[in-house]
Amino acid sequence: MDDCMGVVDFNPSSDVGVVYLSEADLVGGYTYKGKLLKFAKASFRKVIIAEKTSLSSQYFYELQKFIVIERGLVLLPIASPVEAGRILAQMALLESKPQSNPYRIRMKPQPTDQAVFTTLQNVPGVGQKKATALLSKFNSIEQISKTSVASLATVVGNANAQQI
């Protein structure tokens, strides 16, 4: 633990801060609340790891209410410090390789088959924009052909819906 980190106990990456609340912190009283209030004001993603054991379980509901409901922060209950170490190691591994973290990958839009576009554009009055709008709403030429004229009219207008 580094004193210059302030209220954060661990930094698995540059935009994630973790506070660790041990069993002794929970049983010892309310001294952790001030630390968590400062932590909640930080501009990075926040995670709180707290030990929920047989001794600290009676205090855990109040902690959960304070962290999750009142502050809207993420709370991970753990059974032991060993489990905390495993979670932190996993977080550091995932944060160091954002391309392999499934929660940080931005899905690339799937290109639509050019033949589908060409087929739709052969309908009089349907260009690239209207073809794109139709496919985004109805997903396939089969769905477009089964759709009522009134539903098509909401996307491309009455005259074009009649043509389709």
C-alpha positions in Angstrom: 0.0 0.0 0.0 1.3 3.4 -1.0 0.5 6.5 1.2 0.4 8.8 -1.9 -2.6 6.9 -3.2 -5.0 8.6 -0.8 -8.2 6.7 -0.1 -7.5 4.0 -2.7 -6.0 0.8 -1.5 -5.3 -0.8 -4.9 -5.1 0.4 -8.5 -5.4 -2.5 -10.9 -5.3 0.1 -13.7 -5.1 3.8 -14.3 -8.9 4.2 -14.3 -9.9 1.8 -11.6 -9.6 2.2 -7.8 -10.3 -0.4 -5.2 -10.9 0.0 -1.5 -10.5 -3.0 0.7 -12.5 -3.3 3.9 -11.3 -6.1 6.2 -13.3 -7.9 8.8 -11.7 -5.6 11.5 -12.8 -2.5 9.6 -16.4 -3.6 9.6 -16.5 -4.8 13.2 -14.4 -1.8 14.4 -17.1 0.8 13.6 -17.9 3.6 11.3 -14.4 4.9 10.5 -14.6 3.5 7.0 -17.5 5.7 6.1 -15.4 8.9 5.8 -12.9 7.1 3.6 -15.8 5.8 1.3 -17.3 9.2 1.0 -14.0 10.6 -0.2 -13.6 7.6 -2.5 -17.1 8.1 -4.0 -16.1 11.6 -5.2 -13.2 10.3 -7.3 -13.4 10.4 -11.1 -12.4 6.8 -11.9 -14.3 3.5 -11.8 -14.8 2.4 -8.2 -14.9 -1.0 -6.6 -15.1 -1.9 -2.9 -14.1 -5.3 -1.6 -15.4 -6.2 1.8 -14.9 -9.3 3.9 -18.2 -11.0 4.8 -17.4 -13.5 7.4 -19.5 -15.0 10.3 -18.2 -12.3 12.6 -18.8 -9.4 10.2 -22.0 -10.6 8.6 -24.2 -8.7 11.2 -22.6 -5.4 10.0 -22.6 -6.2 6.3 -26.3 -5.3 5.6 -25.6 -1.7 6.8 -22.4 -1.5 4.8 -24.3 -2.8 1.7 -27.1 -0.3 2.2 -24.5 2.5 2.5 -22.3 1.5 -0.5 -24.8 0.2 -3.0 -28.1 1.8 -2.3 -27.0 5.2 -1.0 -23.8 5.8 -3.0 -24.4 3.6 -6.1 -20.9 1.9 -5.9 -19.8 -1.6 -6.7 -19.5 -3.9 -3.6 -17.8 -7.3 -3.9 -18.3 -9.5 -0.8 -15.5 -12.0 -0.1 -14.8 -14.7 2.4 -11.1 -14.2 3.1 -8.1 -12.0 2.3 -6.9 -14.8 0.0 -10.0 -14.4 -2.1 -9.4 -10.7 -2.3 -5.9 -11.3 -3.6 -7.3 -13.6 -6.3 -9.9 -11.0 -7.3 -7.3 -8.2 -7.5 -4.9 -10.4 -9.5 -7.7 -11.1 -12.0 -8.7 -7.4 -12.2 -5.1 -6.4 -12.8 -4.8 -9.1 -15.5 -8.0 -8.0 -17.3 -7.2 -4.3 -17.0 -3.7 -4.7 -18.4 -5.1 -6.4 -21.5 -8.3 -4.4 -22.4 -8.6 -6.1 -25.7 -9.2 -9.4 -23.9 -11.6 -8.0 -21.4 -15.1 -8.9 -22.6 -16.6 -6.0 -20.8 -14.4 -3.4 -22.5 -14.5 -4.7 -26.1 -16.6 -2.5 -28.4 -18.5 -4.6 -30.8 -17.8 -3.7 -34.4 -20.9 -3.4 -36.6 -21.4 -6.3 -38.8 -21.3 -5.3 -42.5 -24.5 -6.1 -44.3 -24.1 -8.2 -47.4 -23.8 -6.0 -50.5 -26.2 -8.3 -52.4 -29.0 -7.6 -49.9 -28.4 -3.8 -50.4 -28.4 -4.1 -54.1 -31.7 -6.1 -54.1 -33.4 -3.5 -52.0 -32.0 -0.6 -54.1 -33.5 -2.2 -57.2 -37.0 -1.3 -55.8 -38.0 2.1 -57.3 -37.6 4.9 -54.7 -35.4 2.9 -52.4 -31.8 4.2 -52.2 -29.0 3.5 -49.8 -30.4 5.4 -46.8 -33.9 3.8 -47.1 -32.3 0.3 -47.6 -30.2 0.8 -44.5 -33.3 2.0 -42.5 -35.3 -1.0 -43.7 -32.6 -3.5 -42.8 -31.9 -2.0 -39.4 -35.6 -2.2 -38.5 -36.6 -5.5 -40.1 -33.2 -7.4 -40.2 -33.8 -9.3 -43.5 -35.5 -9.2 -46.9 -37.7 -12.0 -45.7 -39.0 -9.9 -42.8 -39.5 -6.9 -45.1 -41.6 -9.0 -47.5 -43.8 -10.3 -44.6 -44.3 -6.9 -43.1 -47.5 -5.0 -43.7 -47.6 -1.8 -45.8 -48.5 0.2 -42.7 -45.3 -0.9 -40.9 -43.2 -0.3 -43.9 -44.7 3.2 -44.3 -43.4 4.2 -40.8 -39.9 3.7 -42.2 -40.0 4.7 -45.8 -43.2 6.5 -46.3 -46.5 5.5 -47.9 -45.6 5.7 -51.6 -42.4 3.7 -51.2 -44.1 1.2 -48.9 -46.6 0.5 -51.8 -43.6 -0.1 -54.2 -41.9 -2.5 -51.8 
